[in-house]
Amino acid sequence: MADPNALHEEGLRHSQAGRYDEAAACFDAACDLFAARGDTLAAAEMKNDLGVVYRAQHRWDEATAAFAAAQRDFEQLGDRAREGQALGNLGSLYLARGQLDQAASYLGRAAVRLQQAGEHQLESDTRRLLSSVRLRQRRWLEALVIYEASLTCLPRLPLGRRFLLYFLRFLLRLSGIGT
């Protein structure tokens, strides 16, 4: 019986080299082996990796199914951080397809899960991406509010980002939204 960890590593190497069919085969085989061992977490991670490979290949339906399966598994396991990452992957997939409403929905859910998991940097990155979606939808004030939230969730900001945060808060107060 093959070693699923070795298959995972091989899949990562193939993926990094742009050999996506080979990567998908490795991740799929590793997923089956992890599942047979009862390692649901590792199997879910393989599904998430499969989604990344399918997204790179523009195999949208397969990527969606892989990310959704991984998200459900992470949710059942109570792993908020990985669930948030899978939701974020779904959001970025819908964004790549130009489906902005779906992208915003998944990115918003991802940000909440990442906040619950204490994943401040990932939460900030996800909120920034959600802000860019709202900008593309011409929902300017909402985009500013979300961008401000992306900065406030970080425990320490570099000086430039602190100035940006103060400026955003000033703009939001002028618009009647901020405190």
C-alpha positions, 0 to 999 in steps of 0.5 A: 500500500502506498504512503499517502503522505508521500503521495501528498508531497509528490502532488505538491511537487507536481503542482508547483511544476505546473503538472496539474494532471499528475498532481490531481492523481496524487492528491486523489490517491492520497485522499482515498488512502487517508480516508481508508485509514480513517484520517478525515482531516488529512483526506479533507486537506487532499480535497482542498488541494484537489480544488486548488489544482482544478482551479488552476486548470479552470475546471470550475465545476470540479474545483467547486465540488472539491472545495465544497466537500473539504469545507463540509468535512472541516465543518464536521470536524470543527476545524474553523481555520481550515473551514475558513480557508476552504470557504475562502477558496470557494469565494476566490473561485467564484471571483475568478469566474466573475460571479461577484455575489457568490464570491462575496457570500463565501468570502464573508463566511470565510472571514467569520470562520477565520475570526472565530479561529483567531487567524488574524492574517488570513482574516485580514487578507480575506476581508481585503479580497471581499472589499475588492469584490464590493468595489467591483460591485460599486458598493463603495461605502461597504468596501471602505467599511470592510477594508477598515475591518481588514486592518482592525483585525490585525494586532499590529499594523506597520506605520503606513497601514496605521495612517491608512486606517486613520484616514479610512476612519476619517472618511467613514465619519464624514460619510456618517458611518464611522464613530 
